Amino acid sequence: MRAAVVGAGVVGKIHARALRSHSDIELVGVCGRTRPKTEALATELGTPYYLSVEEMLESAAPGIVCVATGNRDHHDPTVASLRAGAHVFVEKPMAFTLEEARAMLAVADQAGVALGVNFNHRFSAPYQRALAFLNAGSLGRVAYVLVKFAGNLYKDLNDPYCMLIETQGHSFDLMRLFGGEIEHVSAEVADPRKIGIYTSAAVTVKYTSGAVGTLLGSWDSSYAHPGSQLLEISGTEGRVVVDNVVDSVRLCRHDSDTYQEWRPGIFDAGSHDFWRTIDAHAHAFVDAVVQGRPPLVTGADGLRALELTFEAIEYASAPR
């Protein structure tokens, strides 16, 4: 299939690399806002460059488009690509508002093409193994899900709740993946710098299954610290813990005083590399399109994560 990327920054380059490495893909274009950066990336990749999405869609005629622009700019290139008949793999958050996200999903449905959202954390080797433990019944009935996603302060602070909108979609997606559907959300937020930006949040959820969950999201820490990201699921028979997305997974059974642990081997560079999880997800999206089945992470999944984000924001901002 012919494929193109919208976005010529760091993440756009990763998407282009991922597409180009898939045996079923011909990379036919890169589109960006500024000529020097876009032309440089296109030259490196050996593909044409475009400064207009419409021109790219008309001239390159891609069947798949990856949208890796800034987080506020996903809607327009996604909708244009969907209307042109291309399947779209869009970075998270799929949009910055629920209205835009719902419109994107509606256009995909009308056009009869696939819309996938890049929740790439799912595709790390430790998360995949943790999910296998869960699906094999090793944990029993899930009792709680705990997620911590705490890192550095973003450079662009463009909304009071941008920390939740821009990063914690990953967390809500993982909470749904491992715990099932969420029926209720509550949250508290903090602005320790007194700058009008809520850079830390504590969220609690109630699952339709009766389980509970907690999320600590923050930009008041550092990704360089040990344990900056954590997932823990405990059930009636066992507990699984994933450290830092790609570092390790541990399975503890309640009836044993030992545990099973997996870490990537010293020569397993791909599993050590966080950015390679984007390659894994992009390849899974391409495979789904080629085989005519829904992507593993759909536009509906992206919308639901955003809905939960805004439910947390609504709760935190309500007068009490």
C-alpha positions in Angstrom: 0.0 0.0 0.0 1.0 3.6 -0.6 1.5 5.5 2.7 2.4 9.0 3.7 3.1 11.0 6.9 1.8 14.4 8.0 4.2 15.9 10.4 8.0 16.4 9.9 9.1 16.6 13.5 10.6 13.9 15.7 7.5 11.8 16.0 6.7 12.2 12.3 10.1 10.8 11.5 9.5 7.8 13.8 6.2 7.1 12.0 7.9 7.4 8.6 10.6 5.0 9.7 7.9 2.6 10.9 6.0 2.7 7.7 9.0 2.4 5.5 10.2 -0.8 7.4 6.9 -2.6 6.7 7.1 -5.0 3.8 3.7 -4.1 2.5 4.2 -0.3 2.4 5.6 2.1 -0.1 6.3 5.5 1.5 5.1 8.1 -1.0 5.4 11.3 0.8 6.0 13.5 3.9 4.0 16.6 4.6 5.1 19.4 6.9 4.5 23.1 7.6 8.0 24.4 6.9 10.0 23.6 3.8 13.6 23.2 5.3 12.6 20.6 7.9 10.1 18.8 5.6 12.5 18.7 2.6 15.4 17.5 4.8 13.3 14.6 6.2 11.9 13.6 2.8 15.5 13.6 1.3 16.7 11.4 4.2 13.8 9.0 3.5 14.0 9.2 -0.3 10.5 10.3 -0.7 8.7 13.4 -2.1 7.8 16.3 0.3 4.7 18.4 0.5 3.7 21.5 2.3 0.0 21.0 1.8 -2.1 18.0 2.9 -4.5 18.5 0.0 -1.6 18.5 -2.5 -0.1 15.4 -0.9 -3.4 13.5 -1.0 -4.0 14.4 -4.6 -0.5 13.9 -5.9 0.7 10.9 -3.8 -2.7 9.2 -3.4 -1.8 7.3 -0.2 -4.0 4.5 1.0 -2.7 5.0 4.6 -1.8 8.3 6.3 -0.1 8.7 9.6 -0.9 12.0 11.3 1.9 13.1 13.7 1.5 16.8 13.9 1.2 18.8 17.1 -1.4 17.6 19.5 -3.8 20.5 18.8 -3.5 20.0 15.0 -4.7 16.4 14.4 -8.3 17.1 13.3 -7.9 18.8 9.9 -5.3 16.5 8.3 -7.1 13.5 9.7 -10.5 14.5 8.3 -9.0 15.5 4.9 -7.3 12.2 4.6 -10.3 10.2 5.7 -12.5 12.1 3.1 -9.9 11.3 0.5 -10.4 7.6 1.2 -7.2 6.9 3.2 -7.0 4.9 6.4 -5.6 7.1 9.1 -3.3 6.3 12.0 -3.3 9.4 14.3 -1.2 10.2 17.2 -2.7 10.6 20.7 -4.6 12.5 21.8 -6.7 11.9 18.7 -8.0 15.5 19.2 -7.9 18.2 21.8 -11.7 18.4 22.1 -14.5 15.8 22.2 -16.3 17.6 19.4 -13.3 17.2 17.1 -12.8 13.6 18.1 -16.4 12.7 17.5 -16.3 14.4 14.1 -13.2 12.4 13.1 -14.9 9.2 14.0 -18.1 10.1 12.1 -16.1 10.9 9.0 -14.2 7.6 9.2 -17.5 5.7 9.5 -19.1 7.6 6.6 -16.0 7.0 4.4 -15.8 3.4 5.3 -12.1 3.5 6.2 -10.2 2.7 9.4 -9.2 5.2 12.0 -6.6 4.1 14.5 -5.1 6.0 17.5 -1.5 5.5 18.6 -1.7 4.2 22.1 1.7 2.6 21.6 2.3 1.7 25.3 0.1 -1.3 24.7 2.6 -2.7 22.3 5.6 -2.9 24.6 6.8 -6.5 25.3 6.1 -6.2 29.1 2.6 -5.0 28.6 1.9 -7.7 26.0 3.1 -10.3 28.5 1.1 -8.8 31.3 -2.0 -8.9 29.1 -1.3 -12.6 28.3 -1.1 -13.3 32.1 -4.4 -11.6 32.6 -6.1 -13.4 29.7 -4.8 -16.7 30.9 -6.6 -16.3 34.2 -3.4 -15.9 36.3 -4.8 -13.0 38.2 -8.3 -14.3 38.8 -11.0 -11.6 39.0 -9.5 -8.1 38.8 -9.9 -6.2 42.0 -7.9 -3.0 41.3 -5.8 -1.3 38.6 -3.1 1.2 39.5 -1.3 3.5 37.0 1.4 6.1 37.5 2.5 8.2 34.6 4.8 11.0 35.9 7.4 12.8 33.9 8.9 16.2 33.0 7.0 19.5 32.5 6.1 20.0 28.9 7.5 23.1 27.1 4.2 24.2 25.7 1.6 24.8 28.3 -1.5 25.6 26.2 -4.4 24.6 28.4 -5.0 24.5 32.1 -5.6 20.7 31.8 -3.1 19.9 29.1 -1.2 17.4 31.3 -4.4 15.2 31.4 -5.3 15.8 27.8 -1.9 15.3 26.2 -0.5 12.4 28.1 -3.0 10.6 30.3 -5.0 9.1 27.4 -2.3 6.4 27.5 -3.2 5.8 31.1 -7.0 5.6 30.6 -6.4 3.3 27.6 -4.3 0.9 29.7 -6.9 1.1 32.5 -9.6 0.0 30.1 -7.4 -2.6 28.5 -6.6 -4.3 31.8 -9.7 -3.6 33.8 -12.6 -3.3 31.3 -15.0 -0.5 30.9 -15.1 2.4 33.3 -18.4 3.7 34.5 -17.4 6.5 36.9 -14.5 8.9 37.3 -13.5 11.4 40.0 -10.4 13.5 40.2 -8.3 16.1 42.1 -5.8 18.3 40.4 -2.8 20.4 41.6 -1.0 23.5 40.4 2.1 23.6 42.5 3.8 26.3 40.5 0.7 28.6 40.7 0.8 29.2 37.0 -2.8 28.2 36.1 -1.7 24.8 34.7 -2.7 21.7 36.6 0.4 19.6 36.3 -0.5 16.8 38.7 -3.7 14.9 39.0 -5.1 12.0 41.2 -7.9 10.1 39.5 -10.1 7.3 40.8 -12.3 5.1 38.7 -15.1 2.5 39.2 -15.4 -0.3 36.7 -18.6 -1.8 35.5 -17.2 -5.1 36.8 -17.1 -3.7 40.3 -13.3 -3.3 40.4 -11.7 0.1 41.2 -8.7 1.9 39.8 -6.4 4.8 40.5 -4.3 7.0 38.2 -1.5 9.4 39.3 -0.6 11.6 36.4 2.0 14.3 36.6 4.5 16.7 34.9 6.1 17.5 38.3 8.6 14.6 38.2 11.1 13.4 35.6 11.2 10.5 33.1 14.9 10.1 34.2 13.8 8.9 37.6 13.4 5.2 38.4 9.7 4.1 38.4 8.4 7.1 36.6 5.8 4.9 35.0 4.1 1.9 36.6 1.1 -0.4 36.0 -0.1 -2.8 38.6 -3.1 -5.1 38.4 -4.2 -7.2 41.3 -6.9 -9.8 41.3 -8.2 -12.5 43.5 -5.4 -14.9 42.6 -2.4 -12.9 41.6 -0.8 -9.5 40.8 1.2 -8.2 37.8 3.4 -5.2 37.7 5.0 -3.5 34.7 7.9 -1.0 35.3 8.6 1.9 32.9 6.7 0.5 30.0 9.6 -1.4 28.5 11.8 -2.4 31.5 10.1 -5.5 33.1 7.0 -7.4 34.0 6.5 -9.4 37.2 3.8 -11.9 38.0 3.1 -12.7 41.6 0.7 -15.4 42.6 -1.0 -15.1 46.0 -0.5 -18.8 46.7 3.3 -18.5 46.3 6.2 -16.6 48.0 8.1 -16.4 44.7 7.4 -14.5 41.5 8.0 -14.7 37.8 9.8 -11.9 36.1 10.7 -11.1 32.5 13.1 -8.4 31.3 14.4 -7.8 27.8 17.7 -9.6 27.2 20.9 -7.7 26.7 20.8 -8.2 22.9 17.1 -7.5 22.6 17.6 -3.9 21.7 14.2 -3.6 20.1 12.3 -4.4 23.3 14.5 -2.0 25.3 13.6 0.9 22.9 10.4 2.7 23.9 10.1 4.4 20.5 10.0 1.0 18.8 6.6 0.5 20.3 5.4 3.0 17.7 6.8 0.7 15.0 5.0 -2.2 16.5 1.7 -0.4 16.6 2.1 1.1 13.2 2.8 -2.3 11.7 -0.2 -3.8 13.5 -2.4 -1.0 12.0 -1.0 -1.7 8.5 -1.6 -5.4 8.9 -5.2 -4.8 10.0 -5.8 -2.6 7.0 -4.2 -5.1 4.5 -6.2 -8.0 6.0 -9.5 -6.1 6.1 -10.1 -6.2 9.8 -10.5 -3.4 12.4 -7.3 -2.0 14.0 -6.4 -3.2 17.5 -6.8 0.4 18.8 -9.8 2.0 17.1 -11.0 5.6 16.8 -13.7 4.6 19.3 -10.9 3.6 21.8 -9.3 7.0 21.2 -12.6 8.8 21.8 -13.4 6.8 24.9 -10.0 7.7 26.4 -10.6 11.3 25.7 -14.1 11.1 27.2 -12.7 9.7 30.4 -10.1 12.5 30.4 -12.8 15.1 30.2 -14.9 13.4 32.8 -11.9 13.7 35.1 -11.5 17.4 34.2 -15.2 18.1 34.7 -15.2 16.5 38.1 -12.0 18.3 39.2 -13.2 21.7 38.0 -16.7 21.4 39.5 -17.4 23.7 42.5 -17.7 21.7 45.7 
